[in-house]
């Protein structure tokens, strides 16, 4: 996001909320690829007079363990938390006709049929957690990498793969068509989108509960007082029913919080990723 007032920012409503006295132009640049690295590099290298915000999920939490070299950024130094916005709802699914209705039952099936099942996770944190799950549960399964998780969802629906961790938004069409079935959701608590489905932690498999917090960050040069002025506007926007509906429809659980809560959530999620890395025997790149 680039936020720029015509004559500089003179108002606390830098996000373009109606209380802003000046017109504000907003440019949104989507930088996909590299599990977020392309966007992070673009964010860090931007140097002009715009007010720059970076919106991302917390998939980067696994970067110290999944990248081939040390991440080209320092989370605490280069990505300053502004506001927590949502949690991407992750769902753990099997084909609709698979003989398991819980994660524990899937584990039992996999142990009874060594080498016969394929598992996958969306690139990034979900894939990382699935790998740790398979190792911790001592499963003889084939871990299949995907660049495009939507293809994994199709393969799951058609029975070519047998367990996938992916966003609820990707799984939703196949769930509605009753071609796949949810065993649990990622995260530590049940999702408000699927209150009848247990969380991975509740189901007894916390390694599959790595969360994907979405938030807004500022560059290291952003003044603290500006961050403090932006956060309330973001939280106010997330109280708008129209915005909430759009986010929920896209598979997000809305969690409007300030910078301290975002920082605390990321700290907890980094600790969870470190535990998963320990299961896999992976040391962080330093």
C-alpha positions in Angstrom: 0.0 0.0 0.0 1.2 3.5 -0.7 -0.7 6.3 1.1 -0.1 9.9 0.0 -2.0 13.0 0.8 -1.9 15.8 -1.8 -0.2 18.2 0.6 1.3 15.7 3.0 -0.4 13.9 5.8 -1.9 16.4 8.3 -4.7 14.2 9.7 -4.8 11.1 11.8 -7.0 9.3 9.2 -4.2 8.3 6.9 -6.2 5.3 5.6 -8.7 7.4 3.8 -11.5 7.2 6.4 -14.2 9.9 6.0 -12.8 12.0 8.8 -9.7 12.9 6.7 -9.6 16.5 5.7 -7.5 16.0 2.6 -8.1 13.7 -0.4 -5.7 10.8 -0.2 -4.7 8.6 -3.2 -4.1 4.9 -2.5 -2.0 2.7 -4.7 -2.1 -1.1 -4.0 0.7 -3.2 -5.5 0.4 -6.9 -5.4 3.8 -8.6 -5.3 3.2 -12.3 -5.4 5.8 -15.1 -5.4 8.7 -16.4 -3.4 6.5 -17.1 -0.3 6.3 -13.4 0.3 10.0 -12.6 -0.3 9.4 -10.6 -3.5 7.0 -8.3 -1.6 9.2 -8.0 1.4 12.2 -7.0 -0.7 10.1 -4.4 -2.6 8.8 -3.1 0.7 12.3 -2.7 2.2 13.8 -1.2 -1.0 11.1 1.5 -1.4 12.5 4.9 -0.6 10.4 7.9 -1.4 8.0 10.4 0.3 5.0 8.0 0.3 3.5 6.6 3.5 4.2 2.9 2.9 2.3 0.0 4.5 3.0 -3.7 4.0 0.1 -6.1 4.3 0.9 -9.8 4.6 0.1 -13.0 6.3 2.6 -14.5 8.8 3.8 -17.2 6.5 7.2 -15.5 6.7 7.5 -16.9 10.3 8.9 -20.1 8.8 11.5 -18.4 6.6 14.4 -19.0 8.9 13.8 -22.8 8.4 12.4 -23.0 4.9 14.8 -20.8 2.9 18.1 -22.0 1.6 19.9 -19.1 3.2 19.4 -16.5 5.9 16.3 -14.3 5.3 17.3 -11.0 3.7 15.4 -9.1 6.4 15.1 -9.0 10.2 11.5 -9.3 11.4 11.8 -7.0 14.4 14.1 -4.5 12.7 12.5 -4.2 9.2 8.8 -5.0 9.7 7.3 -2.7 12.3 3.8 -3.9 13.4 1.0 -1.4 13.0 -2.3 -3.4 13.3 -3.5 -6.9 13.3 -6.4 -7.3 10.9 -7.4 -11.0 10.3 -6.4 -14.6 10.6 -6.3 -16.7 7.5 -8.5 -19.7 8.3 -6.6 -22.8 7.4 -8.4 -26.1 7.0 -7.1 -29.7 7.1 -9.0 -31.8 4.6 -9.2 -35.3 3.1 -11.2 -36.6 0.2 -14.9 -37.0 0.9 -14.8 -40.8 0.7 -11.6 -41.2 2.8 -12.3 -43.4 5.8 -11.3 -40.9 8.4 -13.3 -38.2 10.2 -10.6 -36.9 12.6 -6.9 -36.3 12.4 -6.3 -39.2 14.8 -8.3 -41.5 12.4 -6.2 -40.3 9.5 -3.0 -41.1 11.5 -4.4 -44.6 12.2 -5.2 -45.1 8.5 -1.7 -43.9 7.4 0.0 -46.2 9.9 -2.1 -49.2 8.7 -1.3 -48.4 5.1 2.4 -47.4 5.0 3.6 -45.7 1.8 0.1 -45.5 0.3 -1.0 -41.9 1.1 0.1 -38.5 -0.3 0.0 -35.4 1.9 0.6 -31.7 1.1 0.3 -28.2 2.4 0.0 -24.8 0.8 3.4 -23.4 0.1 5.0 -21.8 3.2 3.8 -22.3 6.7 1.1 -24.9 6.0 3.5 -27.2 4.1 6.1 -26.7 6.8 3.6 -27.8 9.5 2.4 -30.8 7.5 6.0 -32.0 7.1 6.5 -31.7 10.9 3.2 -33.5 11.5 4.2 -36.4 9.3 7.6 -36.6 11.1 6.2 -36.3 14.6 3.4 -38.9 14.0 6.0 -41.2 12.3 3.9 -41.6 9.2 5.2 -43.3 6.1 3.6 -40.9 3.6 4.7 -39.1 0.5 4.9 -35.4 0.9 4.0 -33.7 -2.4 5.1 -30.1 -3.0 2.9 -27.7 -4.9 3.5 -24.2 -6.2 -0.2 -23.7 -6.7 -2.3 -24.9 -3.8 -5.4 -24.7 -5.9 -4.1 -27.7 -7.8 -3.6 -29.5 -4.6 -7.2 -28.9 -3.7 -8.3 -30.3 -7.1 -6.1 -33.4 -6.6 -7.5 -33.9 -3.2 -11.1 -33.7 -4.5 -10.2 -36.3 -7.1 -8.5 -38.6 -4.7 -4.9 -38.3 -6.0 -3.8 -36.8 -2.7 -5.1 -37.7 0.7 -4.5 -34.9 3.2 -4.0 -31.2 2.5 -3.5 -28.2 4.8 -4.8 -25.1 2.9 -6.7 -21.9 3.3 -10.5 -22.2 3.8 -11.0 -20.0 0.8 -9.2 -22.5 -1.5 -11.0 -25.5 0.0 -14.5 -23.9 0.1 -15.7 -24.7 -3.5 -14.7 -28.4 -3.0 -16.3 -28.4 0.5 -19.5 -27.0 -1.0 -19.5 -29.7 -3.7 -19.0 -32.3 -1.0 -15.8 -33.6 -2.7 -13.6 -33.0 0.3 -14.2 -33.2 4.1 -12.7 -31.1 6.9 -11.0 -32.9 9.7 -9.9 -29.8 11.6 -8.9 -26.2 11.2 -5.4 -24.8 11.8 -4.8 -22.6 14.8 -5.2 -22.9 18.5 -9.0 -22.2 18.6 -12.0 -23.1 16.5 -12.6 -20.7 13.7 -15.8 -18.6 13.7 -16.2 -19.6 10.1 -16.5 -23.3 11.0 -17.5 -23.4 14.7 -18.5 -27.1 14.5 -15.0 -28.1 13.3 -12.3 -28.6 16.0 -9.0 -26.9 15.8 -5.8 -28.9 15.3 -4.7 -28.0 18.9 -8.1 -29.2 20.2 -7.7 -32.4 18.2 -4.4 -33.1 19.9 -2.0 -32.2 17.0 -0.6 -28.7 17.9 2.1 -28.9 15.2 -0.7 -28.5 12.6 -2.0 -25.4 14.5 0.5 -22.9 13.1 -1.5 -19.7 12.7 -1.3 -17.3 9.8 -2.0 -13.8 11.2 -2.5 -11.0 8.7 -1.5 -7.5 9.6 -0.2 -4.2 8.5 3.5 -3.3 8.9 5.5 -0.1 8.4 9.1 0.4 7.4 11.8 0.8 10.0 11.9 4.5 9.2 8.3 5.1 10.0 7.9 7.3 13.1 6.2 5.7 16.1 3.6 8.4 16.4 2.5 7.8 12.8 2.1 4.1 13.4 0.1 5.0 16.5 -2.2 7.2 14.4 -2.8 4.6 11.6 -3.7 1.7 13.9 -7.0 3.2 15.2 -8.1 3.9 11.7 -7.5 0.3 10.7 -9.4 -1.0 13.7 -12.2 1.4 12.9 -12.4 0.2 9.3 -12.6 -3.4 10.5 -15.8 -2.5 12.4 -17.6 -1.8 9.1 -20.0 -4.6 8.4 -19.4 -4.4 4.7 -15.7 -4.8 5.1 -16.1 -7.6 7.6 -18.4 -9.5 5.3 -15.9 -9.2 2.4 -13.1 -10.5 4.6 -15.1 -13.4 6.0 -16.3 -14.3 2.5 -12.6 -14.5 1.5 -11.9 -17.0 4.3 -10.6 -14.6 7.0 -11.5 -14.4 10.6 -11.5 -10.7 11.6 -9.3 -9.8 14.6 -8.8 -6.1 14.8 -6.0 -5.3 17.2 -3.1 -2.8 17.7 0.6 -3.1 17.2 1.4 -4.7 20.6 -1.1 -7.5 20.0 0.2 -8.1 16.5 3.8 -8.3 17.8 2.7 -10.7 20.6 0.8 -12.9 18.1 3.9 -13.1 15.9 6.1 -13.9 18.8 3.8 -16.9 19.8 3.7 -18.0 16.2 7.5 -17.8 15.8 7.8 -20.0 18.9 5.4 -22.6 17.4 7.4 -22.6 14.1 10.6 -23.2 16.1 9.0 -26.2 17.8 8.0 -27.6 14.4 11.5 -27.0 13.1 12.9 -28.9 16.1 10.7 -31.9 15.2 12.1 -31.7 11.6 15.7 -31.3 12.9 16.1 -28.0 11.2 18.2 -25.2 12.6 17.4 -21.6 11.7 19.5 -19.9 9.1 21.6 -17.2 10.9 
